[in-house]
């Protein structure tokens, strides 16, 4: 009886011990589309990674099938009290229909060098409360409250500004430091006058044939800051929409290798429960070429730069089911979405500069945006073993 009991106990204990000592997970990632996809971001939740029994996601390492370490980042998505990461992300390139495998194991805390960073952003108090962000392709800024009362060049606007860059390195800090970013010295320049428009992807509320938009943001918080993804939130004071105060929190993320930012906007009515119609804007400019495909959920513009610095493309990508119509006001082209109580409203917007060497024509820009939209509808399929 004692021997039999011992065998039973061993059978119960050994599987548990094996699970507790698990040191590696295998990740299978599949591109189910028939075109190549570069810099695809793969996300794994803390629940996916739980079998490793390592609660600190900063200590997890990703390796490809050849055993080479892959750049990875831990991301906090809920801004909890401890700023505890909720996701582990990394990137990979995929051929059409390709399957790739990766392994994840625990080890020492990951360390980065400056050259690892392909995404970055920060609050810029010294420039009247700008918030600026970038990746290895594009850069932006938007305006804080202090700019409203600056005596030099005051501006009341929640526009999304463009900083055109033609280098893969991070430039925000250097450009602010030398304070000469309106001149292209070989890396790009601020050649876009967003002003009081929606700029490149700013949004507002469409009501009674009119656009209502917030003023400059009043608070900001960074949730993740590279090397792969920059993720932050901007808070806006309530603004009037036909006599009803509406507040906004805007969450923006930008991943390495992407020409488009992901916007998640949280609009909230102070009273009533009627659904809100969100309008996403792209600033009007001379000689714009426009292309719109409601069935595939994208809208593109190709236009001359303001100081004869070449051509640029702008775009908005949404869920096709959300599309209502195109509209405009004095300053903006607008893509109006169907009224909805869904929070947040999610969309992508961004740009490309022909002198950056990635996209050099209206046709190339439309193709990029169309494939980007299709890839969002069919993300990389990931399984964890």
Secondary structure, DSSP 8 states (H G I E B T S, - for coil): -HHHHHHHHHHHHHHHHHHHT---EEEEEE--SSS-EEEEEEEEEHHHHGGG----GGGEEEEETTS-EE-EEEE-SS--TT----EEEEEEEE-TT-EEEEEEEE-S-----GGG-SEEEEEEGGGTSEEEEEESS-EEEE-BGGGGG-SSS------BEEEEE-SSS--HHHHHHHT-TTS-SSSEE-----TTS-BEEEEEEEETTEEE---SB-EEEEEEE-SSEEEEEEEEEEEEETTEEEEEEEEEEEETT-SEEEEEEEEEESS----B-EEEEEE--TT-EEEEETTTTEEEEEEE-TTS--EEEEEEE--GGGEEEEEE-SSEEEEEE--B--SSEEEEEEEEEGGGTS--SHHHHHHHHHHHHHHHHS--EEEE-
